[in-house]
C-alpha cells in the first residue's frame, strides 16, 4: 500500500458547533450583576414560564435570563441571541442540513426573540416598529410551512385590523374561536394557546386589536373610545368562515374584559372564556412607565391623560358585561393585577346562566405557569359547548 493512500485513510472530518451565551456587560460572568432598572423590571415581569408562553424556546429562555442576571442588557441580549440563530441557520442552510421543519423552528425562535427584545420599550419608537415588523416577517415565513395559517386584514370603522387565521379541517371543524391578548401579549404571542384550541378541531382567529401588534405598526390602528366598533367586522369575518358553526371568544388580561363586553354588545358568541379580567384598566395609570405603555395603545404621542380617558371605556362595569351565554373565568390566587374577589365579582356581573370559575393555586396573571392545565380545561370547556 502506498504512503499516499495510507495517509488519505487516516484523514478525519471535524466540525465544531458552538452554542454560546449573549455578551454579558458589565458583569461579564459574575452572578447577580443586573445591568440596570430596565433589566430588573424585566426579570420581575418575565420569568421563565412567561417567556415560554410568549414563544421563547426553553433553552433560549434559560440563556436569556441567566445572561441578564450576569449583566447583559435586555434588548442587546435578545438581539444577539437572534443574530446567533440567524447565523447558524445560514450556515446549516449552506451545508444542506435544513429541512422545512428545522427552517420553521429557526424562524419561530428568531421571531420570538425579536419580539421580546422590545417588551420593555414602552414608547412607539421607530426601532420598536422596525423590530416588530421584522419579527412579523419571520413569523409569517415560518407559518408559510403550515397550510392551516393565513394572514388576514379586516377593515373596520376604526381602521384595519390584522389577524392570524388557523383553519381546522373542514370535514371536522366544530366552531370558530377568537383568541385575543392584552397589553403585552399580542397575536403572535398567543400562538401556543391558539394551536391548542385548533387541535380540538376549531378554526381560530388570533387578533391584533386596536393598538396591538401589526394593527398598530402596519395599519396605524389605535385604541379609541370607539374601540368596540372594530369588532363587528371581526365577528362577520368569523361567521364567513362557516356560517353554520358556532362562535366563541377567549380573552386574556385586558382582552378578558373586552370579550365580555363584546358579547354584551353583539350577542354573537356561544361561550366566552375570560382569563384574568382586569376590572379597571384606567386604574393602572398610577405608574408613570406603565402609563406611557398604555398611552402607546392610543397613538404615537405620549398623552397619558387622553389615554386614561380612552381606557375608562374599557373598564368593566356590571351593565357592560351582562350576557346570557356560558362563561368560563380563569383566575390565579397569586395574580397581582386581579384579586380572586375581583374575578368572582366580574363573573357575578355577567349574570350568565352557566358560570364556571377555575381557581389556580399560586397562579399568576393569565396563568402562564400552568399551561397544560389551562389549555386542557379550555379545550374541554369548548368541547362541552359543541
ZIGI-V604636 format. One record per backbone hydrogen bond with DSSP energy under -0.5 kcal/mol. NH is the residue of the N-H (numbers start at 1). CO is the residue of the C=O. If there is no record, write none. Layout:
NH&CO ; NH&CO
This chain:
6&2 ; 7&3 ; 8&4 ; 9&5 ; 10&6 ; 10&7 ; 11&8 ; 14&12 ; 19&17 ; 20&18 ; 25&23 ; 29&70 ; 30&27 ; 33&30 ; 33&69 ; 35&68 ; 35&72 ; 40&36 ; 41&37 ; 42&38 ; 43&39 ; 44&40 ; 45&41 ; 46&42 ; 47&45 ; 51&47 ; 52&48 ; 53&49 ; 54&50 ; 55&52 ; 56&51 ; 61&57 ; 62&58 ; 63&59 ; 64&60 ; 65&61 ; 66&62 ; 67&63 ; 68&64 ; 69&65 ; 70&66 ; 70&67 ; 71&68 ; 72&67 ; 77&73 ; 78&74 ; 79&75 ; 80&76 ; 81&77 ; 82&78 ; 83&79 ; 84&80 ; 85&81 ; 86&82 ; 87&83 ; 88&84 ; 89&85 ; 90&86 ; 91&87 ; 92&88 ; 93&89 ; 94&90 ; 95&91 ; 96&93 ; 97&92 ; 98&92 ; 103&99 ; 104&100 ; 105&101 ; 106&102 ; 107&103 ; 108&104 ; 109&105 ; 110&106 ; 111&107 ; 112&108 ; 113&109 ; 114&110 ; 115&111 ; 116&112 ; 117&113 ; 118&114 ; 118&115 ; 119&116 ; 121&118 ; 122&120 ; 125&123 ; 129&125 ; 130&126 ; 131&127 ; 132&128 ; 133&129 ; 134&130 ; 135&131 ; 136&132 ; 137&133 ; 138&134 ; 139&135 ; 140&136 ; 141&137 ; 142&138 ; 143&139 ; 144&140 ; 145&142 ; 146&143 ; 147&145 ; 149&146 ; 150&165 ; 152&150 ; 152&163 ; 154&161 ; 155&153 ; 156&159 ; 159&156 ; 161&154 ; 162&208 ; 163&152 ; 164&206 ; 165&150 ; 165&163 ; 166&204 ; 167&148 ; 167&165 ; 172&169 ; 173&169 ; 174&201 ; 176&246 ; 177&203 ; 178&248 ; 179&177 ; 179&205 ; 180&250 ; 181&207 ; 186&184 ; 189&186 ; 190&186 ; 190&187 ; 191&188 ; 194&190 ; 195&191 ; 196&192 ; 197&193 ; 198&194 ; 199&195 ; 200&197 ; 201&198 ; 202&197 ; 203&175 ; 204&166 ; 205&177 ; 206&164 ; 206&204 ; 207&179 ; 207&205 ; 208&162 ; 209&207 ; 211&221 ; 212&209 ; 215&212 ; 216&212 ; 216&213 ; 217&213 ; 218&214 ; 219&214 ; 220&216 ; 221&215 ; 222&220 ; 223&297 ; 227&224 ; 229&226 ; 230&227 ; 231&228 ; 232&229 ; 233&229 ; 234&230 ; 235&231 ; 236&232 ; 237&233 ; 238&234 ; 239&235 ; 240&236 ; 241&237 ; 241&238 ; 242&238 ; 242&239 ; 245&242 ; 246&174 ; 248&176 ; 249&271 ; 250&178 ; 251&273 ; 252&180 ; 253&275 ; 255&252 ; 256&253 ; 257&253 ; 257&254 ; 258&254 ; 259&255 ; 260&256 ; 261&257 ; 262&258 ; 263&259 ; 264&260 ; 265&261 ; 266&262 ; 267&262 ; 267&263 ; 270&247 ; 272&326 ; 273&249 ; 274&272 ; 274&328 ; 275&251 ; 275&273 ; 276&274 ; 276&330 ; 278&253 ; 279&277 ; 281&279 ; 283&280 ; 284&281 ; 285&282 ; 286&283 ; 287&284 ; 291&287 ; 292&288 ; 293&289 ; 294&290 ; 295&291 ; 296&292 ; 297&294 ; 298&295 ; 304&302 ; 307&303 ; 308&304 ; 309&305 ; 310&306 ; 311&307 ; 312&308 ; 313&309 ; 313&310 ; 314&311 ; 315&311 ; 316&279 ; 320&317 ; 321&317 ; 321&318 ; 322&318 ; 323&350 ; 326&270 ; 327&354 ; 328&272 ; 329&327 ; 329&356 ; 330&274 ; 330&328 ; 331&358 ; 333&360 ; 334&363 ; 335&332 ; 336&334 ; 342&339 ; 343&339 ; 344&340 ; 345&341 ; 346&342 ; 347&343 ; 348&344 ; 349&345 ; 350&346 ; 351&347 ; 351&348 ; 352&347 ; 356&327 ; 358&329 ; 358&356 ; 359&357 ; 360&331 ; 360&358 ; 361&359 ; 363&360 ; 367&364 ; 368&365 ; 370&367 ; 371&368 ; 374&370 ; 375&371 ; 376&372 ; 377&373 ; 378&374 ; 379&375 ; 380&376 ; 381&377 ; 382&378 ; 383&379 ; 384&380 ; 385&381 ; 385&382 ; 386&383
